[in-house]
């Protein structure tokens, strides 16, 4: 099987999976509208976009929520870039948390990307790291004491400890929900914390930012700093780090503005 064929299979499977995930056909009517690409961050998976995707699909947008590998900044960005290369027409990229770093790198030099939307996300400049931005302002509760580190054959994964998950990640969701999220979380390789980001796509692509005021992972002050620097159209909501889950309507509305 050639590389082109493999990439088509990957991208096509991701589109189908996104449609199945939200219980609606991936080929929803989208004439004249961009494709919305929803990128999750660490300690989560694409299901965190379910309600936002439902809203956008009902509005007639084509939506894809690919799996973010969570292995390295360069590798994850290259993977997303390969998916984007297989998608026709204009694109709007939406990143949550670490997903913001991935879209910042993956969108570079792709003329089909018309807007970037950051949802309580990292929007790094060239050479910046996740760890540096997370600690730039006080307030994060994701310290080493809240993490479990588990070696794997290629490195070390980081998980949020179950007893800390709700407070750090999703304090405005029911405990039964966050217990399930903690049990099914996808870890991020710890190399992503210190790997420098590349030249940012937000320098040349219009950006939008949803600030989560009650975020215990990325302090709101850090989010505002990154939004101002990117000259992003910014809105704020009362939400934890998972603003797309607790405030899906506000999140979808900002995406619609970016799409228009």
C-alpha positions, -999 to +999 in steps of 0.1 A: +000+000+000+015+034-010+018+064+012-009+083-007-033+054-003-026+051+034-031+088+040-064+087+021-075+058+043-065+076+075-083+108+066-114+090+052-117+069+083-114+099+105-143+117+087-165+086+089-156+082+126-164+118+134-199+114+118-206+082+136-194+096+169-221+123+170-248+101+155-251+121+122-238+115+087-204+130+079-216+141+045-240+166+060-250+194+036-221+219+037-224+238+004-204+270+007-193+263+043-159+253+056-151+220+071-147+223+109-118+203+123-120+197+161-087+188+178-087+175+214-059+178+239-042+156+265-062+136+291-091+136+267-103+122+234-125+134+205-157+125+224-152+158+243-164+176+212-197+156+209-222+183+217-203+210+198-202+187+168-239+179+171-247+216+170-224+223+140-237+193+121-273+205+126-262+238+111-250+220+080-213+221+086-191+191+077-172+182+109-142+160+116-128+152+150-096+132+144-077+114+172-047+134+184-018+110+189-004+129+220+031+116+214+051+148+205+045+183+193+063+178+160+048+143+154+012+153+164+014+184+142+027+164+112-001+139+117-028+165+117-012+183+087-015+150+068-052+148+076-058+184+066-040+178+033-067+152+024-096+176+031-111+197+003-121+233+004-118+258+032-111+247+068-116+261+103-093+244+129-105+243+165-081+233+193-087+226+230-058+227+255-027+210+239-048+208+207-042+245+204-004+239+201-011+212+174-033+234+152-008+263+156+019+242+140-002+220+116-019+250+099+013+267+089+015+272+051-018+255+044-038+280+023-071+261+030-071+270+067-092+302+070-094+305+107-080+291+140-102+288+171-086+283+205-109+269+233-091+272+266-060+263+246-023+269+242-015+294+214+023+293+215+048+315+198+080+302+182+102+284+207+076+284+235+067+252+255+036+240+271+052+239+305+065+275+302+031+289+291+012+269+318+034+285+345+037+319+330+009+331+354+000+317+388-031+295+392-026+261+376-034+231+397-018+206+374+015+201+392+035+170+396+015+160+427-017+158+405+000+135+379+008+098+376+038+090+354+038+056+337+068+044+315+061+029+281+084+014+256+091+048+239+090+072+269+068+082+298+031+090+298+014+115+321-021+109+335-041+131+359-047+112+391-083+102+395-087+120+428-074+153+412-091+150+379-124+169+386-107+198+403-080+202+378-098+194+346-136+197+348-148+212+381-181+224+366-192+189+355-210+163+376-187+140+396-202+109+379-192+124+345-157+133+356-151+099+372-158+084+338-136+109+321-107+102+345-111+064+339-110+068+301-085+096+298-058+094+271-024+103+284+001+127+269+038+117+265+057+139+289+081+150+261+053+173+248+057+195+279+092+207+270+092+205+232+094+239+216+067+250+193+074+262+158+065+293+138+029+301+147+001+300+121-018+326+141+006+353+127-010+350+093-044+333+099-073+351+117-078+337+152-106+334+178-102+326+214-127+313+240-113+321+275-125+298+303-125+321+334-126+292+360-098+271+343-076+253+369-052+239+342-044+269+320-049+301+341-073+326+326-046+352+327-024+330+305-053+325+281-059+363+278-022+369+272-021+344+243-054+357+229-041+393+229-008+384+214-026+365+185-049+395+181-078+370+184-114+378+185-120+369+222-150+359+243-150+348+279-173+322+296-177+309+331-163+275+326-137+250+337-109+238+314-134+217+294-154+247+282-165+229+250-183+204+273-198+227+299-205+256+275-211+239+241-234+266+227-210+294+234-182+273+219-202+265+188-212+301+184-176+313+183-168+286+158-196+298+136-183+333+138-149+321+126-165+300+099-184+331+086 
